[in-house]
């Protein structure tokens, strides 16, 4: 049963990272200046906030999903995100991907804000 639970947790994390907008948000939070704690959403690189469909998906689908999973805390009034109570569950995989970004296929390299 324990192995099954770990597999479900792994599947949940990989599912979370499977969406490019969620990856962008999580990598941007990972890359932020850790002293500040919060990430203003307008600082998320390569995010086309001016596009209505991106804003709708971000605010009505992806941010609520990340918050529900506990990976981020979203302050809609301040338009910021911070590490959520479950951040430590996803951070090791973000770190691993980030540290090996140049080894990934080209279509995945653009998921972090690195060029």
N, C-alpha and C positions, 0 to 999 in steps of 0.2 A: 504493500500500500504506500509506503514511503517513496519508493521509486516512482510510482504512478503520480504522486503529488508533485514531485520534482519535475517530472515531464510536463505536467500541466502548467506549472509555473514557467518553465522554459518556453513552452508553446505560447503562453500569454505574452511574455516579453518579446519573442520573435514576431508575433502578430502585431504588437504595438509598433515595432520598428519596421514593419512591412509597408507602412504608409509614408510616402515621401514628406508630407507636411508635418506629420508627427516626428519623423526623424529630424527634420530641419529644426523644429522647436527644441527637441531634446538635445541635439548637438549644440545648438546655440546656448542653451542653459549650461551645458557641460563646459563650453569654452569661455563663458563670461568671466569677468573679474570676480574671483571668489570672495573678495572683501566686500563687494556691494551686496551680495546675497540675492538680489532680485534682478530680473532681466526685463527691461521695458520691451514690449512686443514690437514696437517700431524699430528696434535694433536687430531684429532677426534678419540676418542677411538673405538676400535674394528672394525675399518674400514680397510678392506683388500685392501690397495692401490696397492699392488703388483699384484692383479688379474686384468687382462685387462678388463674383462666385468664390474667390479665395477668401474674402472676409466672411461670407456666410458659412463656408465650410469650416473655417478656423474657429469662429465664435460659437457656432451651433452644433458642431460635430466633434472636431479634433480636440479642442481645449477641454470640453466636458469629459471626453473619454480619458484623456490623460489625468484629469483631476479625479475622476471616478476610480481609476486604478491606483491613485495615490502617488503617482510619479511626480506630479507638480501640484502646487497650490496656485490658483489663479485668482488674482484680484482684478475683477472686472472694472471697478471704479478707477483704479490706478493704471489699468491696462498693463499689468506686470505678471510674471510668473516667478516662482521660487521653487526650490527643491521641496517635494512633498514627502510625507512620512514613509513612503515606499521607494524613495529615490535610490536607496542603497541596494535595492533589488535589480535595478536596471543600469546603474552607473558602471559596474564592472564590465559589462558588455559594451557600453558606449566607449569606455576607456580603451578596451581591446580594439574595437573597430577604428577609433581615432588614431591610435598608435600605429596601426597597420594600413591606414587609408591608401597609401601609395601602392600597396600590394593588391588592392581590390580591383575588380574590373572597372573600366572607365565609367560605365553608367552608374556605378555606386560611389565614385570619388566625389561627386558633387553633393553628396548628402550632408556633409559638414560644410562649414562656411570657408573651408580652405579652397584655394583655386584648383 
